[in-house]
Amino acid sequence: MSAAPSLDPGARRDQLAAALERVHDRIRAAALAARRDPREITLIAVTKYHPITDIEALVALGHRDIAENKDQEARAKVEDLPAEVRAGVRVHFVGQLQTNKARSTARYADVVHSVDRERLATALGRGAERALEAGERQEVLDVLIQVGLDRKESASAARGGAAPEVALELASRIQQFASLRLRGVMGVAPHGASPEQTAQAFETLADISRQVRTEVASADWISAGMSQDLESAVAAGATHLRVGSAILGSRPLDR
Ligand SMILES: *Cc1c(COP(=O)(O)O)cnc(C)c1O
């Protein structure tokens, strides 16, 4: 499943340790430049397409937050994790989510970053209610509103994300569910954007975060920044970075 050449487990663990350290160095440098405390920034390792042995190695290295972007792959991996590894991991779902998969995702995800429409918020709210009742989860489901940062409508539709002007409506919908806890906002920089356009997109996200916090003061997470643009995200106030290839190496072409 992994695009990485197969290494023996010890060599793979060393490779992941070195990559994690490089990314943490980048985060520290970016935080310093932005006069921010690096401890307020959470690094999420996006493990999609990589095997669960990589998740186990990351956890053994003291890493806690992992992310997946497809329900089927995520569910299979989380179910296969040994219980003691699962207990040490916070599972983030960051991909576009079909409404009919929401019940499944609500069973195993700790955080869903990609809530971008009312129907999905409702499906996740009900799914999390049922998962709580069934004892499939112990905690409410943390959610973020994904805001579309692409300027072109078509591009935005392809990558997911609510129009900025509906973010507040979505926030109040989420608030209606005791099974959900709104934690903040998420965004993906436009595909092929210049550094300036990327910085501008992350500033837009920070503005929307401020608006959402006027309604829900505790929703202060800003999930932004990937392998290529994490410095720009840190400069704009990101609290959560979703980093895949810079930690795990290349993967087969994304769908
Ligand atoms: C794959 C993915 C990432 C990580 O991308 P990299 O460029 O590999 O760091 C971040 N966010 C989302 C939503 C993703 O699907």
The ligand as an SDF file (V2000), in Angstrom:
LIG
                    3D

 15 15  0  0  0  0  0  0  0  0999 V2000
   -3.2430   14.4380    1.8600 C   0  0  0  0  0  0  0  0  0  0  0  0
   -3.7430   15.6060    2.6240 C   0  0  0  0  0  0  0  0  0  0  0  0
   -2.8640   16.4060    3.3750 C   0  0  0  0  0  0  0  0  0  0  0  0
   -1.3640   16.1740    3.4240 C   0  0  0  0  0  0  0  0  0  0  0  0
   -0.7690   16.5370    2.2050 O   0  0  0  0  0  0  0  0  0  0  0  0
    0.8350   16.5660    2.0120 P   0  0  0  0  0  0  0  0  0  0  0  0
    1.0120   17.4840    0.8750 O   0  0  0  0  0  0  0  0  0  0  0  0
    1.2490   15.1790    1.7410 O   0  0  0  0  0  0  0  0  0  0  0  0
    1.4310   17.0860    3.2650 O   0  0  0  0  0  0  0  0  0  0  0  0
   -3.4060   17.4560    4.0930 C   0  0  0  0  0  0  0  0  0  0  0  0
   -4.7200   17.7210    4.0750 N   0  0  0  0  0  0  0  0  0  0  0  0
   -5.5960   16.9850    3.3760 C   0  0  0  0  0  0  0  0  0  0  0  0
   -7.0470   17.3470    3.3980 C   0  0  0  0  0  0  0  0  0  0  0  0
   -5.1390   15.9030    2.6270 C   0  0  0  0  0  0  0  0  0  0  0  0
   -6.0100   15.1810    1.9120 O   0  0  0  0  0  0  0  0  0  0  0  0
  1  2  1  0
  2  3  1  0
  2 14  2  0
  3  4  1  0
  3 10  2  0
  4  5  1  0
  5  6  1  0
  6  7  2  0
  6  8  1  0
  6  9  1  0
 10 11  1  0
 11 12  2  0
 12 13  1  0
 12 14  1  0
 14 15  1  0
M  END
$$$$
